[in-house]
Amino acid sequence: MKLQRMNRRALTLGALAVSGALALTACGSDDTTGAGDPTGGAKATGSIKCDDAQGQLLADGSSAQKNAIDAWVKQFTSQCNGVQINYKGGGSGAGITAFTQGQVAFAGSDSALDSEEIAASKKVCSGGQGIDLPMVGGPIAVGFNVSGVDSLVLDAPTLAKIFDSKITNWNDPAIAKLNPGVKLPDLKIQAFHRSDDSGTTDNFTKYLLATTPGNWKYEGGKTWQAKGGQAAAGSSGLAQQVKQTNGAIGYFELSYAKDGIKTVDIDTGAGTPVKATVENATQAIADAKVVGTGKDLALELNYATKAEGAYPITLVTYEIVCDKGNKQDTLPATKAFLRYIASEDGQNVLAQNDYAPMPADIIAKVRTTIEELS
């Protein structure tokens, strides 16, 4: 009887979680039931405090964190069933635009707000401004699809030349030198980049600028600048193109490197090439420094790290909100949701979905700032 009661309770909780996740289906969320459960079986606990949270939260931005948001929303809305959260995941640029135009309660961005974006945010944050709350970390994996090649090592100069159309064939001597003993085919490289303004692009090109500026002559930023190559929208779009195209290479968050997509090991100059893993990205992110002022918690990452086991191509996704002047009808739900995802339970969900939790000292500052939002 005790087992039956436990099973009935588990089924009830599961049904509530699924019903909460339905708010995301119109935004193209992935299937989050059964074996593909993005929560990794994690259970919501007392860290979810609904308080006066009610109504619908609209949000947009980083596609990098979309899988994490889906998992969080499933947990949060299973407890706070008076809240619906619709996160579009249209890219960092779209999210910041929506935020500065007052269309969303919060935005996700893989790049911190710049001075122009902060100035624009003051028009919608009455008496305040937009601030960056670092919430999600992780590796930007370089995925490849080369028939007959199961493992591949590349370094920054070679990556820069590939994505700048200077290296165009997979059996190029520069690639062969980094991969002794690997039979590389005489096959054209199909390099894919983002078509939309993207914080993932910003962080990927920051890595190239920091490590091989002589081979990457572009300014960087959310918009792709190099000539040539092929484009696709969103991290999921890039991953799909790599998966279906022989000879392809592209960059996207590790959580999108699924269904057989192989990822490049990066030669950083350390003793051993570094794999794109959550653990290796966490080691690199732990070296980040807070460079924002006031309540803004923008970080500076060390893309040029040569520490053993530190994966250098990383990003941090920020949740962007007003420090003051948030809309009063959505503020309770916004704070409740942000409070949960910054909690220990919320951060634990990240590692189960191929993301990296924030370092303890940084997430502690985020939690304090959330409580001060008004």
C-alpha positions as CSV (number, residue, x, y, z in Angstrom):
1,M,0.0,0.0,0.0
2,K,2.8,2.4,0.9
3,L,4.5,1.7,-2.5
4,Q,1.1,2.4,-4.3
5,R,0.7,5.7,-2.4
6,M,4.3,6.7,-3.4
7,N,3.6,5.8,-7.1
8,R,0.4,7.8,-7.1
9,R,2.2,10.8,-5.6
10,A,5.0,10.5,-8.2
11,L,2.4,10.3,-11.0
12,T,0.6,13.4,-9.7
13,L,3.9,15.4,-9.5
14,G,4.8,14.3,-13.0
15,A,1.4,15.4,-14.3
16,L,1.8,18.8,-12.7
17,A,5.3,19.2,-14.2
18,V,4.1,18.3,-17.7
19,S,1.1,20.7,-17.5
20,G,3.5,23.5,-16.5
21,A,5.8,22.8,-19.4
22,L,2.9,23.2,-21.8
23,A,3.4,26.9,-21.6
24,L,6.6,26.5,-23.6
25,T,5.4,24.2,-26.4
26,A,4.3,27.1,-28.6
27,C,7.9,28.4,-28.4
28,G,9.4,25.2,-29.8
29,S,10.5,23.6,-26.6
30,D,12.0,20.1,-26.8
31,D,10.1,17.1,-25.6
32,T,10.7,16.9,-21.9
33,T,8.9,13.7,-21.0
34,G,10.0,10.2,-20.5
35,A,13.6,9.2,-21.1
36,G,14.4,12.7,-22.5
37,D,13.5,14.5,-19.2
38,P,15.8,17.5,-19.1
39,T,15.5,17.8,-15.4
40,G,17.5,14.5,-15.1
41,G,14.9,13.3,-12.6
42,A,15.6,16.2,-10.3
43,K,12.7,17.0,-8.0
44,A,11.5,20.5,-7.1
45,T,12.1,21.2,-3.4
46,G,11.5,24.0,-0.9
47,S,13.8,26.2,-2.9
48,I,10.7,27.2,-5.1
49,K,8.9,30.0,-3.3
50,C,5.8,31.1,-5.2
51,D,4.9,34.0,-2.9
52,D,2.5,36.3,-4.8
53,A,3.7,35.0,-8.2
54,Q,0.8,34.9,-10.7
55,G,0.1,35.5,-14.4
56,Q,2.2,35.2,-17.5
57,L,5.9,36.0,-17.9
58,L,7.1,36.7,-21.4
59,A,10.8,36.4,-22.0
60,D,13.2,36.1,-25.0
61,G,16.9,35.9,-25.8
62,S,19.7,33.4,-25.7
63,S,19.1,30.1,-27.5
64,A,22.1,28.8,-25.7
65,Q,20.2,28.5,-22.4
66,K,16.9,27.3,-24.0
67,N,17.3,23.7,-22.8
68,A,18.1,25.0,-19.3
69,I,15.1,27.3,-19.2
70,D,12.8,24.5,-20.3
71,A,14.0,22.3,-17.5
72,W,13.7,25.1,-14.9
73,V,10.2,26.1,-16.1
74,K,9.0,22.5,-15.8
75,Q,10.1,22.4,-12.2
76,F,8.9,25.9,-11.3
77,T,5.5,25.7,-12.8
78,S,4.8,22.3,-11.2
79,Q,4.9,24.2,-7.9
80,C,3.7,27.7,-8.9
81,N,0.9,26.6,-11.2
82,G,-0.5,30.2,-11.3
83,V,2.4,31.2,-13.4
84,Q,3.0,30.7,-17.1
85,I,6.5,31.4,-18.6
86,N,6.9,31.7,-22.3
87,Y,10.6,31.9,-23.2
88,K,11.1,32.3,-26.9
89,G,14.8,31.7,-27.2
90,G,15.1,33.8,-30.4
91,G,18.8,34.7,-29.7
92,S,20.6,37.2,-27.5
93,G,20.2,40.1,-29.9
94,A,16.5,39.6,-30.1
95,G,16.2,39.3,-26.4
96,I,18.0,42.5,-25.6
97,T,15.9,44.4,-28.2
98,A,12.7,43.0,-26.7
99,F,13.9,44.0,-23.2
100,T,14.9,47.6,-24.1
101,Q,11.5,48.0,-25.9
102,G,9.6,46.9,-22.8
103,Q,8.2,43.8,-24.4
104,V,9.5,41.2,-21.9
105,A,9.9,40.8,-18.2
106,F,13.4,39.6,-18.5
107,A,15.8,38.6,-21.3
108,G,18.6,36.1,-21.7
109,S,21.9,37.1,-23.3
110,D,25.3,35.4,-23.8
111,S,26.9,38.8,-23.7
112,A,26.7,41.5,-21.1
113,L,24.9,44.7,-21.9
114,D,27.0,47.3,-23.6
115,S,26.9,51.0,-22.9
116,E,24.3,51.7,-25.6
117,E,22.1,48.9,-24.5
118,I,22.3,50.1,-20.8
119,A,21.3,53.6,-22.0
120,A,18.3,52.2,-23.9
121,S,17.2,50.1,-20.9
122,K,16.8,53.3,-18.8
123,K,13.8,54.2,-20.9
124,V,11.9,51.1,-19.7
125,C,13.5,50.7,-16.2
126,S,11.9,53.7,-14.4
127,G,14.5,55.1,-12.1
128,G,16.9,52.3,-12.8
129,Q,18.7,50.4,-15.6
130,G,19.1,46.9,-17.0
131,I,21.6,44.7,-15.2
132,D,23.3,41.4,-15.9
133,L,22.8,38.4,-13.7
134,P,25.2,35.6,-14.6
135,M,23.1,32.4,-14.3
136,V,24.2,29.7,-16.9
137,G,27.7,28.6,-17.9
138,G,29.0,26.1,-20.3
139,P,31.3,25.2,-23.2
140,I,30.7,26.3,-26.7
141,A,31.4,23.0,-28.5
142,V,32.8,22.9,-32.0
143,G,30.8,20.1,-33.6
144,F,31.9,18.3,-36.8
145,N,30.6,15.7,-39.2
146,V,33.4,14.2,-41.3
147,S,32.7,10.7,-42.5
148,G,35.3,8.2,-41.1
149,V,36.7,10.6,-38.5
150,D,35.6,10.0,-34.9
151,S,38.0,12.3,-33.1
152,L,39.5,15.6,-34.1
153,V,42.0,18.1,-32.5
154,L,42.1,21.7,-33.7
155,D,43.8,24.9,-32.3
156,A,42.8,28.5,-32.4
157,P,44.8,29.5,-35.6
158,T,43.4,26.5,-37.5
159,L,39.8,27.2,-36.3
160,A,40.2,30.9,-37.4
161,K,41.4,29.9,-40.8
162,I,38.6,27.4,-41.3
163,F,35.8,29.9,-40.3
164,D,37.5,32.6,-42.4
165,S,37.6,30.3,-45.5
166,K,41.4,30.2,-45.5
167,I,41.4,26.4,-44.9
168,T,38.8,24.8,-47.1
169,N,39.6,21.1,-47.2
170,W,39.7,18.5,-44.4
171,N,43.0,17.0,-45.5
172,D,44.8,20.4,-45.2
173,P,48.3,20.0,-43.8
174,A,47.5,22.3,-40.9
175,I,44.7,19.9,-39.8
176,A,46.8,16.8,-40.5
177,K,49.6,18.1,-38.3
178,L,47.3,18.4,-35.3
179,N,45.9,14.9,-36.0
180,P,48.8,12.4,-36.6
181,G,47.6,9.0,-37.5
182,V,44.1,10.2,-38.4
183,K,43.0,9.5,-42.0
184,L,41.5,12.8,-43.1
185,P,39.4,12.7,-46.3
186,D,39.8,14.8,-49.4
187,L,36.5,16.6,-48.6
188,K,35.4,20.2,-48.8
189,I,34.9,21.9,-45.4
190,Q,31.3,23.2,-44.9
191,A,31.7,25.9,-42.1
192,F,28.4,27.0,-40.6
193,H,27.9,30.2,-38.5
194,R,24.9,31.9,-37.0
195,S,22.6,34.0,-39.2
196,D,21.1,35.9,-36.3
197,D,22.7,38.2,-33.8
198,S,24.1,35.8,-31.2
199,G,25.9,35.9,-27.9
200,T,27.3,32.5,-28.9
201,T,28.9,34.1,-31.9
202,D,30.2,36.9,-29.7
203,N,31.9,34.5,-27.3
204,F,33.3,32.3,-30.0
205,T,34.9,35.2,-31.8
206,K,36.1,36.6,-28.5
207,Y,38.0,33.4,-28.1
208,L,39.6,33.8,-31.6
209,L,40.4,37.4,-31.0
210,A,42.1,36.6,-27.6
211,T,44.1,33.6,-28.9
212,T,45.0,34.3,-32.5
213,P,44.4,37.9,-33.4
214,G,46.7,37.6,-36.3
215,N,44.4,35.1,-38.0
216,W,41.1,36.8,-37.0
217,K,41.0,40.3,-38.3
218,Y,37.4,41.1,-37.4
219,E,36.0,43.2,-34.6
220,G,33.9,40.5,-33.1
221,G,30.4,41.0,-31.6
222,K,27.0,39.3,-31.9
223,T,26.9,39.6,-35.7
224,W,29.0,37.2,-37.8
225,Q,31.5,39.2,-39.8
226,A,33.8,36.8,-41.7
227,K,33.1,36.1,-45.4
228,G,32.1,32.8,-46.8
229,G,30.6,29.8,-45.0
230,Q,27.0,29.0,-44.6
231,A,24.5,30.4,-42.1
232,A,21.7,28.9,-39.9
233,A,19.5,30.4,-37.3
234,G,19.9,29.5,-33.6
235,S,22.0,27.0,-31.9
236,S,19.6,24.3,-32.8
237,G,19.7,25.3,-36.4
238,L,23.5,25.1,-36.5
239,A,23.5,21.7,-34.8
240,Q,21.0,20.4,-37.3
241,Q,23.1,21.5,-40.3
242,V,26.2,19.9,-38.8
243,K,24.3,16.7,-38.1
244,Q,23.0,16.3,-41.7
245,T,26.0,17.6,-43.7
246,N,29.1,15.6,-44.4
247,G,32.1,17.8,-44.1
248,A,30.4,20.3,-41.8
249,I,31.7,22.2,-38.8
250,G,29.9,24.6,-36.5
251,Y,29.8,26.1,-33.0
252,F,27.0,25.7,-30.5
253,E,26.5,24.9,-26.8
254,L,27.3,21.4,-25.6
255,S,23.7,20.7,-24.8
256,Y,23.0,20.8,-28.6
257,A,25.7,18.3,-29.5
258,K,23.4,15.4,-29.4
259,D,22.4,12.4,-31.6
260,G,25.9,11.5,-32.7
261,I,27.4,14.9,-33.3
262,K,31.1,14.7,-32.5
263,T,33.0,17.6,-30.9
264,V,36.5,18.9,-31.4
265,D,39.2,18.7,-28.7
266,I,41.0,22.1,-28.4
267,D,44.8,22.3,-28.4
268,T,45.3,25.3,-26.0
269,G,49.0,24.8,-25.6
270,A,48.5,22.7,-22.4
271,G,49.9,19.2,-22.1
272,T,46.8,17.5,-23.5
273,P,44.1,18.8,-25.9
274,V,41.0,19.7,-23.9
275,K,37.6,18.1,-24.4
276,A,34.3,20.1,-24.4
277,T,32.8,19.0,-21.1
278,V,30.9,20.7,-18.4
279,E,33.7,20.0,-15.9
280,N,36.4,21.5,-18.1
281,A,34.2,24.5,-18.8
282,T,33.5,25.0,-15.1
283,Q,37.3,25.0,-14.5
284,A,37.7,27.9,-17.0
285,I,34.7,29.9,-15.8
286,A,35.9,29.6,-12.2
287,D,38.7,32.1,-13.3
288,A,36.1,34.7,-14.3
289,K,36.1,38.1,-12.6
290,V,33.1,40.5,-11.9
291,V,33.7,43.7,-13.9
292,G,30.2,45.2,-13.7
293,T,29.5,48.1,-11.5
294,G,26.8,48.6,-8.9
295,K,24.3,45.8,-9.0
296,D,25.5,44.8,-12.5
297,L,27.4,41.4,-12.4
298,A,29.0,41.3,-15.8
299,L,31.9,38.9,-16.0
300,E,35.3,38.9,-17.7
301,L,36.3,35.4,-19.0
302,N,39.8,34.2,-19.7
303,Y,39.5,32.8,-23.2
304,A,43.3,32.4,-23.5
305,T,43.7,30.0,-20.6
306,K,46.3,27.3,-20.9
307,A,45.5,25.6,-17.6
308,E,45.4,21.9,-17.8
309,G,41.9,20.6,-18.3
310,A,40.4,24.1,-18.8
311,Y,38.2,24.3,-21.9
312,P,38.7,27.9,-23.2
313,I,35.6,28.4,-25.5
314,T,33.0,29.1,-22.9
315,L,30.1,31.4,-22.4
316,V,28.0,32.7,-19.5
317,T,24.4,33.5,-20.1
318,Y,23.0,36.4,-18.2
319,E,19.4,37.0,-17.2
320,I,18.8,40.7,-17.8
321,V,16.3,42.6,-15.6
322,C,15.8,46.1,-14.3
323,D,17.5,46.8,-11.0
324,K,14.7,49.3,-10.3
325,G,11.5,50.0,-12.2
326,N,10.5,46.5,-13.1
327,K,6.8,46.2,-14.1
328,Q,4.9,45.7,-10.9
329,D,2.4,43.2,-12.4
330,T,5.2,40.8,-13.3
331,L,7.8,41.6,-10.6
332,P,6.7,38.9,-8.1
333,A,6.8,36.1,-10.7
334,T,10.1,37.4,-12.1
335,K,11.7,37.4,-8.7
336,A,10.3,34.0,-7.7
337,F,11.5,32.4,-10.9
338,L,15.0,34.0,-10.8
339,R,15.2,33.1,-7.1
340,Y,14.6,29.5,-7.9
341,I,17.1,29.2,-10.8
342,A,19.8,30.9,-8.8
343,S,19.2,28.5,-5.9
344,E,21.3,25.4,-5.2
345,D,18.5,23.2,-6.6
346,G,18.2,25.4,-9.7
347,Q,21.9,25.4,-10.3
348,N,22.0,21.6,-9.9
349,V,19.7,21.2,-12.9
350,L,22.4,22.8,-15.1
351,A,24.9,20.0,-14.8
352,Q,22.2,17.4,-15.7
353,N,21.7,19.2,-19.0
354,D,25.3,19.8,-20.1
355,Y,25.6,23.3,-18.6
356,A,28.0,24.6,-16.0
357,P,26.7,26.0,-12.7
358,M,28.0,29.4,-11.6
359,P,30.9,29.5,-9.2
360,A,29.7,29.8,-5.5
361,D,31.0,33.3,-4.9
362,I,29.4,34.6,-8.1
363,I,26.0,33.0,-7.6
364,A,25.9,34.3,-4.0
365,K,26.1,37.8,-5.3
366,V,23.3,37.0,-7.9
367,R,21.0,35.8,-5.1
368,T,21.5,38.9,-3.1
369,T,20.8,41.1,-6.1
370,I,17.6,39.3,-6.9
371,E,16.2,40.0,-3.5
372,E,16.9,43.7,-4.0
373,L,15.1,44.0,-7.4
374,S,12.2,46.5,-7.3
